[in-house]
């Protein structure tokens, strides 16, 4: 059985923080893709990008809440 490599950082929240960062970065990057599609008049593609962006926004909010809860438990 092949095991996945361990996270490079020995912090129990590393993977959560990294996934949170990726979700928020995708929200930001998709603005460019949406603008490009809109400028070409491709509303179908722009709508699809907006749906992906909203999913990433929701994942980012969930990740922030989860991280906040975990940090509060660690500190008190």
PDB file of N, H, CA, C and O in Angstrom:
ATOM      1  N   UNK A   1       0.845  -1.182   0.000  1.00  0.00           N
ATOM      2  CA  UNK A   1       0.000   0.000   0.000  1.00  0.00           C
ATOM      3  C   UNK A   1       0.890   1.245   0.000  1.00  0.00           C
ATOM      4  O   UNK A   1       1.825   1.344   0.794  1.00  0.00           O
ATOM      5  N   UNK A   2       0.599   2.177  -0.880  1.00  0.00           N
ATOM      6  H   UNK A   2      -0.161   2.096  -1.525  1.00  0.00           H
ATOM      7  CA  UNK A   2       1.369   3.412  -0.993  1.00  0.00           C
ATOM      8  C   UNK A   2       0.733   4.470  -0.110  1.00  0.00           C
ATOM      9  O   UNK A   2      -0.468   4.727  -0.187  1.00  0.00           O
ATOM     10  N   UNK A   3       1.555   5.077   0.726  1.00  0.00           N
ATOM     11  H   UNK A   3       2.531   4.868   0.789  1.00  0.00           H
ATOM     12  CA  UNK A   3       1.063   6.149   1.598  1.00  0.00           C
ATOM     13  C   UNK A   3       1.365   7.494   0.990  1.00  0.00           C
ATOM     14  O   UNK A   3       2.399   7.694   0.352  1.00  0.00           O
ATOM     15  N   UNK A   4       0.443   8.414   1.200  1.00  0.00           N
ATOM     16  H   UNK A   4      -0.396   8.251   1.718  1.00  0.00           H
ATOM     17  CA  UNK A   4       0.681   9.792   0.784  1.00  0.00           C
ATOM     18  C   UNK A   4       1.763  10.386   1.683  1.00  0.00           C
ATOM     19  O   UNK A   4       1.850  10.029   2.858  1.00  0.00           O
ATOM     20  N   UNK A   5       2.582  11.279   1.153  1.00  0.00           N
ATOM     21  H   UNK A   5       2.512  11.568   0.199  1.00  0.00           H
ATOM     22  CA  UNK A   5       3.576  11.920   2.023  1.00  0.00           C
ATOM     23  C   UNK A   5       2.887  12.769   3.081  1.00  0.00           C
ATOM     24  O   UNK A   5       1.808  13.316   2.850  1.00  0.00           O
ATOM     25  N   UNK A   6       3.511  12.871   4.221  1.00  0.00           N
ATOM     26  H   UNK A   6       4.387  12.427   4.408  1.00  0.00           H
ATOM     27  CA  UNK A   6       2.962  13.687   5.305  1.00  0.00           C
ATOM     28  C   UNK A   6       3.077  15.159   4.944  1.00  0.00           C
ATOM     29  O   UNK A   6       3.884  15.544   4.098  1.00  0.00           O
ATOM     30  N   UNK A   7       2.262  15.971   5.594  1.00  0.00           N
ATOM     31  H   UNK A   7       1.606  15.658   6.282  1.00  0.00           H
ATOM     32  CA  UNK A   7       2.354  17.417   5.403  1.00  0.00           C
ATOM     33  C   UNK A   7       3.762  17.876   5.747  1.00  0.00           C
ATOM     34  O   UNK A   7       4.377  17.330   6.663  1.00  0.00           O
ATOM     35  N   UNK A   8       4.284  18.860   5.037  1.00  0.00           N
ATOM     36  H   UNK A   8       3.785  19.304   4.292  1.00  0.00           H
ATOM     37  CA  UNK A   8       5.651  19.303   5.274  1.00  0.00           C
ATOM     38  C   UNK A   8       5.831  20.042   6.601  1.00  0.00           C
ATOM     39  O   UNK A   8       6.958  20.221   7.064  1.00  0.00           O
ATOM     40  N   UNK A   9       4.753  20.460   7.197  1.00  0.00           N
ATOM     41  H   UNK A   9       3.838  20.315   6.820  1.00  0.00           H
ATOM     42  CA  UNK A   9       4.831  21.214   8.443  1.00  0.00           C
ATOM     43  C   UNK A   9       4.166  20.383   9.535  1.00  0.00           C
ATOM     44  O   UNK A   9       3.132  19.759   9.300  1.00  0.00           O
ATOM     45  N   UNK A  10       4.746  20.374  10.702  1.00  0.00           N
ATOM     46  H   UNK A  10       5.586  20.881  10.893  1.00  0.00           H
ATOM     47  CA  UNK A  10       4.233  19.547  11.798  1.00  0.00           C
ATOM     48  C   UNK A  10       3.177  20.278  12.625  1.00  0.00           C
ATOM     49  O   UNK A  10       3.083  20.067  13.834  1.00  0.00           O
ATOM     50  N   UNK A  11       2.398  21.119  11.994  1.00  0.00           N
ATOM     51  H   UNK A  11       2.475  21.290  11.011  1.00  0.00           H
ATOM     52  CA  UNK A  11       1.323  21.834  12.666  1.00  0.00           C
ATOM     53  C   UNK A  11       0.011  21.142  12.317  1.00  0.00           C
ATOM     54  O   UNK A  11      -0.263  20.888  11.144  1.00  0.00           O
ATOM     55  N   UNK A  12      -0.797  20.838  13.324  1.00  0.00           N
ATOM     56  H   UNK A  12      -0.574  21.044  14.277  1.00  0.00           H
ATOM     57  CA  UNK A  12      -2.028  20.089  13.063  1.00  0.00           C
ATOM     58  C   UNK A  12      -3.033  20.865  12.226  1.00  0.00           C
ATOM     59  O   UNK A  12      -3.957  20.270  11.671  1.00  0.00           O
ATOM     60  N   UNK A  13      -2.875  22.176  12.123  1.00  0.00           N
ATOM     61  H   UNK A  13      -2.125  22.659  12.574  1.00  0.00           H
ATOM     62  CA  UNK A  13      -3.791  22.988  11.326  1.00  0.00           C
ATOM     63  C   UNK A  13      -3.242  23.331   9.940  1.00  0.00           C
ATOM     64  O   UNK A  13      -3.892  24.044   9.174  1.00  0.00           O
ATOM     65  N   UNK A  14      -2.052  22.828   9.616  1.00  0.00           N
ATOM     66  H   UNK A  14      -1.524  22.250  10.238  1.00  0.00           H
ATOM     67  CA  UNK A  14      -1.408  23.202   8.354  1.00  0.00           C
ATOM     68  C   UNK A  14      -2.295  22.912   7.143  1.00  0.00           C
ATOM     69  O   UNK A  14      -2.509  23.789   6.305  1.00  0.00           O
ATOM     70  N   UNK A  15      -2.808  21.692   7.050  1.00  0.00           N
ATOM     71  H   UNK A  15      -2.634  20.980   7.730  1.00  0.00           H
ATOM     72  CA  UNK A  15      -3.609  21.322   5.877  1.00  0.00           C
ATOM     73  C   UNK A  15      -4.866  22.185   5.769  1.00  0.00           C
ATOM     74  O   UNK A  15      -5.257  22.587   4.673  1.00  0.00           O
ATOM     75  N   UNK A  16      -5.496  22.466   6.911  1.00  0.00           N
ATOM     76  H   UNK A  16      -5.178  22.139   7.801  1.00  0.00           H
ATOM     77  CA  UNK A  16      -6.678  23.320   6.917  1.00  0.00           C
ATOM     78  C   UNK A  16      -6.322  24.724   6.437  1.00  0.00           C
ATOM     79  O   UNK A  16      -7.029  25.300   5.610  1.00  0.00           O
ATOM     80  N   UNK A  17      -5.234  25.269   6.954  1.00  0.00           N
ATOM     81  H   UNK A  17      -4.659  24.801   7.626  1.00  0.00           H
ATOM     82  CA  UNK A  17      -4.811  26.622   6.573  1.00  0.00           C
ATOM     83  C   UNK A  17      -4.478  26.668   5.085  1.00  0.00           C
ATOM     84  O   UNK A  17      -4.842  27.620   4.395  1.00  0.00           O
ATOM     85  N   UNK A  18      -3.795  25.653   4.595  1.00  0.00           N
ATOM     86  H   UNK A  18      -3.499  24.879   5.155  1.00  0.00           H
ATOM     87  CA  UNK A  18      -3.416  25.621   3.180  1.00  0.00           C
ATOM     88  C   UNK A  18      -4.654  25.531   2.285  1.00  0.00           C
ATOM     89  O   UNK A  18      -4.741  26.242   1.285  1.00  0.00           O
ATOM     90  N   UNK A  19      -5.610  24.666   2.631  1.00  0.00           N
ATOM     91  H   UNK A  19      -5.538  24.087   3.444  1.00  0.00           H
ATOM     92  CA  UNK A  19      -6.834  24.545   1.844  1.00  0.00           C
ATOM     93  C   UNK A  19      -7.643  25.838   1.887  1.00  0.00           C
ATOM     94  O   UNK A  19      -8.233  26.237   0.882  1.00  0.00           O
ATOM     95  N   UNK A  20      -7.674  26.489   3.039  1.00  0.00           N
ATOM     96  H   UNK A  20      -7.195  26.165   3.855  1.00  0.00           H
ATOM     97  CA  UNK A  20      -8.358  27.775   3.188  1.00  0.00           C
ATOM     98  C   UNK A  20      -7.723  28.817   2.276  1.00  0.00           C
ATOM     99  O   UNK A  20      -8.423  29.547   1.574  1.00  0.00           O
ATOM    100  N   UNK A  21      -6.408  28.880   2.288  1.00  0.00           N
ATOM    101  H   UNK A  21      -5.839  28.287   2.857  1.00  0.00           H
ATOM    102  CA  UNK A  21      -5.692  29.835   1.444  1.00  0.00           C
ATOM    103  C   UNK A  21      -5.984  29.575  -0.033  1.00  0.00           C
ATOM    104  O   UNK A  21      -6.195  30.516  -0.797  1.00  0.00           O
ATOM    105  N   UNK A  22      -5.996  28.315  -0.434  1.00  0.00           N
ATOM    106  H   UNK A  22      -5.823  27.551   0.187  1.00  0.00           H
ATOM    107  CA  UNK A  22      -6.268  27.985  -1.840  1.00  0.00           C
ATOM    108  C   UNK A  22      -7.687  28.391  -2.230  1.00  0.00           C
ATOM    109  O   UNK A  22      -7.899  28.912  -3.325  1.00  0.00           O
ATOM    110  N   UNK A  23      -8.659  28.157  -1.349  1.00  0.00           N
ATOM    111  H   UNK A  23      -8.486  27.734  -0.460  1.00  0.00           H
ATOM    112  CA  UNK A  23     -10.040  28.537  -1.654  1.00  0.00           C
ATOM    113  C   UNK A  23     -10.161  30.036  -1.848  1.00  0.00           C
ATOM    114  O   UNK A  23     -10.787  30.495  -2.803  1.00  0.00           O
ATOM    115  N   UNK A  24      -9.561  30.805  -0.941  1.00  0.00           N
ATOM    116  H   UNK A  24      -9.052  30.433  -0.165  1.00  0.00           H
ATOM    117  CA  UNK A  24      -9.644  32.262  -1.038  1.00  0.00           C
ATOM    118  C   UNK A  24      -8.883  32.792  -2.251  1.00  0.00           C
ATOM    119  O   UNK A  24      -9.309  33.763  -2.876  1.00  0.00           O
ATOM    120  N   UNK A  25      -7.764  32.158  -2.586  1.00  0.00           N
ATOM    121  H   UNK A  25      -7.418  31.369  -2.079  1.00  0.00           H
ATOM    122  CA  UNK A  25      -7.002  32.566  -3.770  1.00  0.00           C
ATOM    123  C   UNK A  25      -7.812  32.307  -5.035  1.00  0.00           C
ATOM    124  O   UNK A  25      -7.790  33.113  -5.965  1.00  0.00           O
ATOM    125  N   UNK A  26      -8.520  31.194  -5.073  1.00  0.00           N
ATOM    126  H   UNK A  26      -8.539  30.539  -4.318  1.00  0.00           H
ATOM    127  CA  UNK A  26      -9.345  30.895  -6.249  1.00  0.00           C
ATOM    128  C   UNK A  26     -10.471  31.903  -6.411  1.00  0.00           C
ATOM    129  O   UNK A  26     -10.811  32.269  -7.536  1.00  0.00           O
ATOM    130  N   UNK A  27     -11.057  32.360  -5.304  1.00  0.00           N
ATOM    131  H   UNK A  27     -10.780  32.063  -4.390  1.00  0.00           H
ATOM    132  CA  UNK A  27     -12.095  33.393  -5.389  1.00  0.00           C
ATOM    133  C   UNK A  27     -11.529  34.618  -6.100  1.00  0.00           C
ATOM    134  O   UNK A  27     -12.162  35.177  -6.996  1.00  0.00           O
ATOM    135  N   UNK A  28     -10.347  35.023  -5.696  1.00  0.00           N
ATOM    136  H   UNK A  28      -9.833  34.569  -4.968  1.00  0.00           H
ATOM    137  CA  UNK A  28      -9.687  36.201  -6.272  1.00  0.00           C
ATOM    138  C   UNK A  28      -9.329  35.969  -7.738  1.00  0.00           C
ATOM    139  O   UNK A  28      -9.594  36.827  -8.580  1.00  0.00           O
ATOM    140  N   UNK A  29      -8.725  34.808  -8.055  1.00  0.00           N
ATOM    141  H   UNK A  29      -8.510  34.111  -7.370  1.00  0.00           H
ATOM    142  CA  UNK A  29      -8.313  34.524  -9.438  1.00  0.00           C
ATOM    143  C   UNK A  29      -9.493  34.436 -10.391  1.00  0.00           C
ATOM    144  O   UNK A  29      -9.394  34.846 -11.547  1.00  0.00           O
ATOM    145  N   UNK A  30     -10.598  33.906  -9.914  1.00  0.00           N
ATOM    146  H   UNK A  30     -10.678  33.573  -8.975  1.00  0.00           H
ATOM    147  CA  UNK A  30     -11.761  33.754 -10.786  1.00  0.00           C
ATOM    148  C   UNK A  30     -12.333  35.088 -11.232  1.00  0.00           C
ATOM    149  O   UNK A  30     -13.026  35.147 -12.247  1.00  0.00           O
ATOM    150  N   UNK A  31     -12.059  36.169 -10.492  1.00  0.00           N
ATOM    151  H   UNK A  31     -11.496  36.121  -9.667  1.00  0.00           H
ATOM    152  CA  UNK A  31     -12.496  37.501 -10.948  1.00  0.00           C
ATOM    153  C   UNK A  31     -11.934  37.797 -12.334  1.00  0.00           C
ATOM    154  O   UNK A  31     -12.636  38.342 -13.185  1.00  0.00           O
ATOM    155  N   UNK A  32     -10.678  37.442 -12.565  1.00  0.00           N
ATOM    156  H   UNK A  32     -10.107  37.000 -11.874  1.00  0.00           H
ATOM    157  CA  UNK A  32     -10.053  37.665 -13.867  1.00  0.00           C
ATOM    158  C   UNK A  32     -10.724  36.828 -14.939  1.00  0.00           C
ATOM    159  O   UNK A  32     -10.998  37.319 -16.034  1.00  0.00           O
ATOM    160  N   UNK A  33     -10.990  35.569 -14.630  1.00  0.00           N
ATOM    161  H   UNK A  33     -10.768  35.170 -13.740  1.00  0.00           H
ATOM    162  CA  UNK A  33     -11.621  34.686 -15.610  1.00  0.00           C
ATOM    163  C   UNK A  33     -13.029  35.160 -15.945  1.00  0.00           C
ATOM    164  O   UNK A  33     -13.447  35.107 -17.102  1.00  0.00           O
ATOM    165  N   UNK A  34     -13.754  35.619 -14.941  1.00  0.00           N
ATOM    166  H   UNK A  34     -13.414  35.662 -14.001  1.00  0.00           H
ATOM    167  CA  UNK A  34     -15.109  36.135 -15.155  1.00  0.00           C
ATOM    168  C   UNK A  34     -15.062  37.375 -16.051  1.00  0.00           C
ATOM    169  O   UNK A  34     -15.843  37.501 -16.994  1.00  0.00           O
ATOM    170  N   UNK A  35     -14.138  38.286 -15.745  1.00  0.00           N
ATOM    171  H   UNK A  35     -13.504  38.184 -14.979  1.00  0.00           H
ATOM    172  CA  UNK A  35     -14.015  39.504 -16.555  1.00  0.00           C
ATOM    173  C   UNK A  35     -13.639  39.166 -17.995  1.00  0.00           C
ATOM    174  O   UNK A  35     -14.160  39.771 -18.932  1.00  0.00           O
ATOM    175  N   UNK A  36     -12.735  38.201 -18.174  1.00  0.00           N
ATOM    176  H   UNK A  36     -12.312  37.709 -17.413  1.00  0.00           H
ATOM    177  CA  UNK A  36     -12.351  37.793 -19.531  1.00  0.00           C
ATOM    178  C   UNK A  36     -13.542  37.233 -20.292  1.00  0.00           C
ATOM    179  O   UNK A  36     -13.770  37.593 -21.447  1.00  0.00           O
ATOM    180  N   UNK A  37     -14.299  36.356 -19.649  1.00  0.00           N
ATOM    181  H   UNK A  37     -14.113  36.064 -18.711  1.00  0.00           H
ATOM    182  CA  UNK A  37     -15.465  35.759 -20.309  1.00  0.00           C
ATOM    183  C   UNK A  37     -16.507  36.833 -20.625  1.00  0.00           C
ATOM    184  O   UNK A  37     -17.083  36.845 -21.713  1.00  0.00           O
ATOM    185  N   UNK A  38     -16.743  37.731 -19.673  1.00  0.00           N
ATOM    186  H   UNK A  38     -16.275  37.721 -18.789  1.00  0.00           H
ATOM    187  CA  UNK A  38     -17.701  38.820 -19.905  1.00  0.00           C
ATOM    188  C   UNK A  38     -17.264  39.694 -21.071  1.00  0.00           C
ATOM    189  O   UNK A  38     -18.088  40.080 -21.900  1.00  0.00           O
ATOM    190  N   UNK A  39     -15.976  40.010 -21.142  1.00  0.00           N
ATOM    191  H   UNK A  39     -15.306  39.697 -20.468  1.00  0.00           H
ATOM    192  CA  UNK A  39     -15.494  40.893 -22.214  1.00  0.00           C
ATOM    193  C   UNK A  39     -15.608  40.230 -23.583  1.00  0.00           C
ATOM    194  O   UNK A  39     -15.678  40.918 -24.601  1.00  0.00           O
ATOM    195  N   UNK A  40     -15.625  38.905 -23.613  1.00  0.00           N
ATOM    196  H   UNK A  40     -15.567  38.346 -22.786  1.00  0.00           H
ATOM    197  CA  UNK A  40     -15.809  38.185 -24.877  1.00  0.00           C
ATOM    198  C   UNK A  40     -17.283  37.904 -25.163  1.00  0.00           C
ATOM    199  O   UNK A  40     -17.624  37.342 -26.203  1.00  0.00           O
ATOM    200  N   UNK A  41     -18.149  38.298 -24.238  1.00  0.00           N
ATOM    201  H   UNK A  41     -17.872  38.755 -23.392  1.00  0.00           H
ATOM    202  CA  UNK A  41     -19.576  38.057 -24.430  1.00  0.00           C
ATOM    203  C   UNK A  41     -19.984  36.616 -24.173  1.00  0.00           C
ATOM    204  O   UNK A  41     -21.043  36.181 -24.626  1.00  0.00           O
ATOM    205  N   UNK A  42     -19.151  35.867 -23.449  1.00  0.00           N
ATOM    206  H   UNK A  42     -18.291  36.220 -23.081  1.00  0.00           H
ATOM    207  CA  UNK A  42     -19.426  34.458 -23.169  1.00  0.00           C
ATOM    208  C   UNK A  42     -20.089  34.342 -21.794  1.00  0.00           C
ATOM    209  O   UNK A  42     -19.446  34.006 -20.799  1.00  0.00           O
ATOM    210  N   UNK A  43     -21.388  34.628 -21.771  1.00  0.00           N
ATOM    211  H   UNK A  43     -21.909  34.901 -22.579  1.00  0.00           H
ATOM    212  CA  UNK A  43     -22.101  34.637 -20.491  1.00  0.00           C
ATOM    213  C   UNK A  43     -22.209  33.241 -19.885  1.00  0.00           C
ATOM    214  O   UNK A  43     -22.255  33.103 -18.663  1.00  0.00           O
ATOM    215  N   UNK A  44     -22.251  32.205 -20.720  1.00  0.00           N
ATOM    216  H   UNK A  44     -22.214  32.317 -21.713  1.00  0.00           H
ATOM    217  CA  UNK A  44     -22.314  30.836 -20.202  1.00  0.00           C
ATOM    218  C   UNK A  44     -21.069  30.522 -19.374  1.00  0.00           C
ATOM    219  O   UNK A  44     -21.169  29.993 -18.267  1.00  0.00           O
ATOM    220  N   UNK A  45     -19.899  30.851 -19.918  1.00  0.00           N
ATOM    221  H   UNK A  45     -19.819  31.281 -20.817  1.00  0.00           H
ATOM    222  CA  UNK A  45     -18.651  30.591 -19.203  1.00  0.00           C
ATOM    223  C   UNK A  45     -18.537  31.481 -17.970  1.00  0.00           C
ATOM    224  O   UNK A  45     -18.112  31.013 -16.913  1.00  0.00           O
ATOM    225  N   UNK A  46     -18.903  32.742 -18.083  1.00  0.00           N
ATOM    226  H   UNK A  46     -19.248  33.122 -18.941  1.00  0.00           H
ATOM    227  CA  UNK A  46     -18.850  33.656 -16.938  1.00  0.00           C
ATOM    228  C   UNK A  46     -19.745  33.154 -15.805  1.00  0.00           C
ATOM    229  O   UNK A  46     -19.359  33.211 -14.637  1.00  0.00           O
ATOM    230  N   UNK A  47     -20.934  32.665 -16.145  1.00  0.00           N
ATOM    231  H   UNK A  47     -21.247  32.618 -17.094  1.00  0.00           H
ATOM    232  CA  UNK A  47     -21.843  32.120 -15.136  1.00  0.00           C
ATOM    233  C   UNK A  47     -21.234  30.901 -14.459  1.00  0.00           C
ATOM    234  O   UNK A  47     -21.332  30.755 -13.240  1.00  0.00           O
ATOM    235  N   UNK A  48     -20.611  30.032 -15.230  1.00  0.00           N
ATOM    236  H   UNK A  48     -20.531  30.151 -16.220  1.00  0.00           H
ATOM    237  CA  UNK A  48     -19.969  28.841 -14.668  1.00  0.00           C
ATOM    238  C   UNK A  48     -18.837  29.231 -13.725  1.00  0.00           C
ATOM    239  O   UNK A  48     -18.702  28.658 -12.644  1.00  0.00           O
ATOM    240  N   UNK A  49     -18.016  30.214 -14.135  1.00  0.00           N
ATOM    241  H   UNK A  49     -18.126  30.680 -15.013  1.00  0.00           H
ATOM    242  CA  UNK A  49     -16.946  30.699 -13.256  1.00  0.00           C
ATOM    243  C   UNK A  49     -17.517  31.289 -11.970  1.00  0.00           C
ATOM    244  O   UNK A  49     -16.949  31.091 -10.896  1.00  0.00           O
ATOM    245  N   UNK A  50     -18.628  32.005 -12.066  1.00  0.00           N
ATOM    246  H   UNK A  50     -19.089  32.166 -12.939  1.00  0.00           H
ATOM    247  CA  UNK A  50     -19.256  32.581 -10.869  1.00  0.00           C
ATOM    248  C   UNK A  50     -19.729  31.490  -9.907  1.00  0.00           C
ATOM    249  O   UNK A  50     -19.633  31.647  -8.690  1.00  0.00           O
ATOM    250  N   UNK A  51     -20.237  30.393 -10.454  1.00  0.00           N
ATOM    251  H   UNK A  51     -20.315  30.266 -11.442  1.00  0.00           H
ATOM    252  CA  UNK A  51     -20.661  29.273  -9.605  1.00  0.00           C
ATOM    253  C   UNK A  51     -19.464  28.662  -8.882  1.00  0.00           C
ATOM    254  O   UNK A  51     -19.537  28.359  -7.691  1.00  0.00           O
ATOM    255  N   UNK A  52     -18.375  28.485  -9.601  1.00  0.00           N
ATOM    256  H   UNK A  52     -18.315  28.731 -10.568  1.00  0.00           H
ATOM    257  CA  UNK A  52     -17.156  27.960  -8.979  1.00  0.00           C
ATOM    258  C   UNK A  52     -16.666  28.934  -7.911  1.00  0.00           C
ATOM    259  O   UNK A  52     -16.268  28.523  -6.821  1.00  0.00           O
ATOM    260  N   UNK A  53     -16.698  30.213  -8.227  1.00  0.00           N
ATOM    261  H   UNK A  53     -17.022  30.548  -9.112  1.00  0.00           H
ATOM    262  CA  UNK A  53     -16.258  31.234  -7.285  1.00  0.00           C
ATOM    263  C   UNK A  53     -17.100  31.196  -6.010  1.00  0.00           C
ATOM    264  O   UNK A  53     -16.563  31.301  -4.908  1.00  0.00           O
ATOM    265  N   UNK A  54     -18.400  31.048  -6.156  1.00  0.00           N
ATOM    266  H   UNK A  54     -18.837  30.963  -7.052  1.00  0.00           H
ATOM    267  CA  UNK A  54     -19.276  30.993  -4.992  1.00  0.00           C
ATOM    268  C   UNK A  54     -18.983  29.750  -4.148  1.00  0.00           C
ATOM    269  O   UNK A  54     -18.985  29.824  -2.919  1.00  0.00           O
ATOM    270  N   UNK A  55     -18.734  28.623  -4.788  1.00  0.00           N
ATOM    271  H   UNK A  55     -18.732  28.562  -5.787  1.00  0.00           H
ATOM    272  CA  UNK A  55     -18.369  27.408  -4.053  1.00  0.00           C
ATOM    273  C   UNK A  55     -17.080  27.606  -3.266  1.00  0.00           C
ATOM    274  O   UNK A  55     -16.972  27.165  -2.121  1.00  0.00           O
ATOM    275  N   UNK A  56     -16.104  28.268  -3.880  1.00  0.00           N
ATOM    276  H   UNK A  56     -16.191  28.626  -4.810  1.00  0.00           H
ATOM    277  CA  UNK A  56     -14.844  28.541  -3.188  1.00  0.00           C
ATOM    278  C   UNK A  56     -15.045  29.542  -2.052  1.00  0.00           C
ATOM    279  O   UNK A  56     -14.414  29.435  -1.000  1.00  0.00           O
ATOM    280  N   UNK A  57     -15.925  30.511  -2.273  1.00  0.00           N
ATOM    281  H   UNK A  57     -16.437  30.598  -3.128  1.00  0.00           H
ATOM    282  CA  UNK A  57     -16.227  31.489  -1.220  1.00  0.00           C
ATOM    283  C   UNK A  57     -16.851  30.783  -0.010  1.00  0.00           C
ATOM    284  O   UNK A  57     -16.483  31.055   1.132  1.00  0.00           O
ATOM    285  N   UNK A  58     -17.794  29.879  -0.271  1.00  0.00           N
ATOM    286  H   UNK A  58     -18.093  29.658  -1.199  1.00  0.00           H
ATOM    287  CA  UNK A  58     -18.423  29.120   0.813  1.00  0.00           C
ATOM    288  C   UNK A  58     -17.391  28.253   1.533  1.00  0.00           C
ATOM    289  O   UNK A  58     -17.370  28.203   2.763  1.00  0.00           O
ATOM    290  N   UNK A  59     -16.539  27.573   0.772  1.00  0.00           N
ATOM    291  H   UNK A  59     -16.556  27.614  -0.228  1.00  0.00           H
ATOM    292  CA  UNK A  59     -15.502  26.741   1.379  1.00  0.00           C
ATOM    293  C   UNK A  59     -14.553  27.599   2.218  1.00  0.00           C
ATOM    294  O   UNK A  59     -14.123  27.182   3.293  1.00  0.00           O
ATOM    295  N   UNK A  60     -14.229  28.788   1.730  1.00  0.00           N
ATOM    296  H   UNK A  60     -14.578  29.127   0.857  1.00  0.00           H
ATOM    297  CA  UNK A  60     -13.363  29.693   2.480  1.00  0.00           C
ATOM    298  C   UNK A  60     -13.998  30.121   3.794  1.00  0.00           C
ATOM    299  O   UNK A  60     -13.330  30.150   4.828  1.00  0.00           O
ATOM    300  N   UNK A  61     -15.281  30.452   3.761  1.00  0.00           N
ATOM    301  H   UNK A  61     -15.824  30.428   2.922  1.00  0.00           H
ATOM    302  CA  UNK A  61     -15.980  30.850   4.988  1.00  0.00           C
ATOM    303  C   UNK A  61     -16.049  29.694   5.973  1.00  0.00           C
ATOM    304  O   UNK A  61     -15.843  29.885   7.172  1.00  0.00           O
ATOM    305  N   UNK A  62     -16.338  28.498   5.476  1.00  0.00           N
ATOM    306  H   UNK A  62     -16.505  28.343   4.502  1.00  0.00           H
ATOM    307  CA  UNK A  62     -16.382  27.329   6.349  1.00  0.00           C
ATOM    308  C   UNK A  62     -15.003  27.053   6.956  1.00  0.00           C
ATOM    309  O   UNK A  62     -14.886  26.733   8.139  1.00  0.00           O
ATOM    310  N   UNK A  63     -13.971  27.179   6.136  1.00  0.00           N
ATOM    311  H   UNK A  63     -14.066  27.439   5.175  1.00  0.00           H
ATOM    312  CA  UNK A  63     -12.611  26.962   6.619  1.00  0.00           C
ATOM    313  C   UNK A  63     -12.204  27.979   7.668  1.00  0.00           C
ATOM    314  O   UNK A  63     -11.548  27.632   8.651  1.00  0.00           O
ATOM    315  N   UNK A  64     -12.587  29.235   7.466  1.00  0.00           N
ATOM    316  H   UNK A  64     -13.120  29.517   6.668  1.00  0.00           H
ATOM    317  CA  UNK A  64     -12.269  30.268   8.463  1.00  0.00           C
ATOM    318  C   UNK A  64     -12.956  29.974   9.788  1.00  0.00           C
ATOM    319  O   UNK A  64     -12.350  30.111  10.851  1.00  0.00           O
ATOM    320  N   UNK A  65     -14.225  29.567   9.724  1.00  0.00           N
ATOM    321  H   UNK A  65     -14.717  29.455   8.861  1.00  0.00           H
ATOM    322  CA  UNK A  65     -14.956  29.240  10.953  1.00  0.00           C
ATOM    323  C   UNK A  65     -14.318  28.047  11.672  1.00  0.00           C
ATOM    324  O   UNK A  65     -14.170  28.051  12.894  1.00  0.00           O
ATOM    325  N   UNK A  66     -13.946  27.035  10.899  1.00  0.00           N
ATOM    326  H   UNK A  66     -14.066  27.031   9.907  1.00  0.00           H
ATOM    327  CA  UNK A  66     -13.336  25.853  11.489  1.00  0.00           C
ATOM    328  C   UNK A  66     -11.988  26.200  12.133  1.00  0.00           C
ATOM    329  O   UNK A  66     -11.689  25.745  13.237  1.00  0.00           O
ATOM    330  N   UNK A  67     -11.188  26.996  11.447  1.00  0.00           N
ATOM    331  H   UNK A  67     -11.431  27.366  10.550  1.00  0.00           H
ATOM    332  CA  UNK A  67      -9.893  27.385  11.994  1.00  0.00           C
ATOM    333  C   UNK A  67     -10.067  28.217  13.259  1.00  0.00           C
ATOM    334  O   UNK A  67      -9.363  28.008  14.247  1.00  0.00           O
ATOM    335  N   UNK A  68     -11.011  29.167  13.228  1.00  0.00           N
ATOM    336  H   UNK A  68     -11.583  29.337  12.425  1.00  0.00           H
ATOM    337  CA  UNK A  68     -11.251  30.002  14.401  1.00  0.00           C
ATOM    338  C   UNK A  68     -11.659  29.142  15.604  1.00  0.00           C
ATOM    339  O   UNK A  68     -11.172  29.344  16.716  1.00  0.00           O
ATOM    340  N   UNK A  69     -12.538  28.202  15.368  1.00  0.00           N
ATOM    341  H   UNK A  69     -12.933  28.038  14.464  1.00  0.00           H
ATOM    342  CA  UNK A  69     -12.992  27.325  16.441  1.00  0.00           C
ATOM    343  C   UNK A  69     -11.843  26.500  17.002  1.00  0.00           C
ATOM    344  O   UNK A  69     -11.724  26.351  18.219  1.00  0.00           O
ATOM    345  N   UNK A  70     -11.008  25.970  16.143  1.00  0.00           N
ATOM    346  H   UNK A  70     -11.104  26.090  15.155  1.00  0.00           H
ATOM    347  CA  UNK A  70      -9.880  25.159  16.591  1.00  0.00           C
ATOM    348  C   UNK A  70      -8.855  25.993  17.371  1.00  0.00           C
ATOM    349  O   UNK A  70      -8.307  25.532  18.373  1.00  0.00           O
ATOM    350  N   UNK A  71      -8.606  27.203  16.912  1.00  0.00           N
ATOM    351  H   UNK A  71      -9.051  27.577  16.098  1.00  0.00           H
ATOM    352  CA  UNK A  71      -7.649  28.063  17.602  1.00  0.00           C
ATOM    353  C   UNK A  71      -8.182  28.487  18.969  1.00  0.00           C
ATOM    354  O   UNK A  71      -7.429  28.568  19.938  1.00  0.00           O
ATOM    355  N   UNK A  72      -9.478  28.754  19.037  1.00  0.00           N
ATOM    356  H   UNK A  72     -10.091  28.687  18.249  1.00  0.00           H
ATOM    357  CA  UNK A  72     -10.073  29.124  20.327  1.00  0.00           C
ATOM    358  C   UNK A  72      -9.991  27.971  21.317  1.00  0.00           C
ATOM    359  O   UNK A  72      -9.740  28.192  22.502  1.00  0.00           O
ATOM    360  N   UNK A  73     -10.199  26.746  20.850  1.00  0.00           N
ATOM    361  H   UNK A  73     -10.403  26.566  19.888  1.00  0.00           H
ATOM    362  CA  UNK A  73     -10.096  25.580  21.739  1.00  0.00           C
ATOM    363  C   UNK A  73      -8.671  25.402  22.233  1.00  0.00           C
ATOM    364  O   UNK A  73      -8.456  25.035  23.388  1.00  0.00           O
ATOM    365  N   UNK A  74      -7.698  25.657  21.371  1.00  0.00           N
ATOM    366  H   UNK A  74      -7.873  25.955  20.433  1.00  0.00           H
ATOM    367  CA  UNK A  74      -6.285  25.526  21.756  1.00  0.00           C
ATOM    368  C   UNK A  74      -5.889  26.568  22.792  1.00  0.00           C
ATOM    369  O   UNK A  74      -5.066  26.301  23.669  1.00  0.00           O
ATOM    370  N   UNK A  75      -6.476  27.755  22.689  1.00  0.00           N
ATOM    371  H   UNK A  75      -7.144  27.972  21.977  1.00  0.00           H
ATOM    372  CA  UNK A  75      -6.056  28.874  23.541  1.00  0.00           C
ATOM    373  C   UNK A  75      -6.946  29.102  24.748  1.00  0.00           C
ATOM    374  O   UNK A  75      -6.757  30.072  25.482  1.00  0.00           O
ATOM    375  N   UNK A  76      -7.883  28.251  24.957  1.00  0.00           N
ATOM    376  H   UNK A  76      -8.037  27.463  24.361  1.00  0.00           H
ATOM    377  CA  UNK A  76      -8.661  28.570  26.130  1.00  0.00           C
ATOM    378  C   UNK A  76      -9.804  27.738  26.402  1.00  0.00           C
ATOM    379  O   UNK A  76     -10.507  27.959  27.388  1.00  0.00           O
TER     380      UNK A  76
END
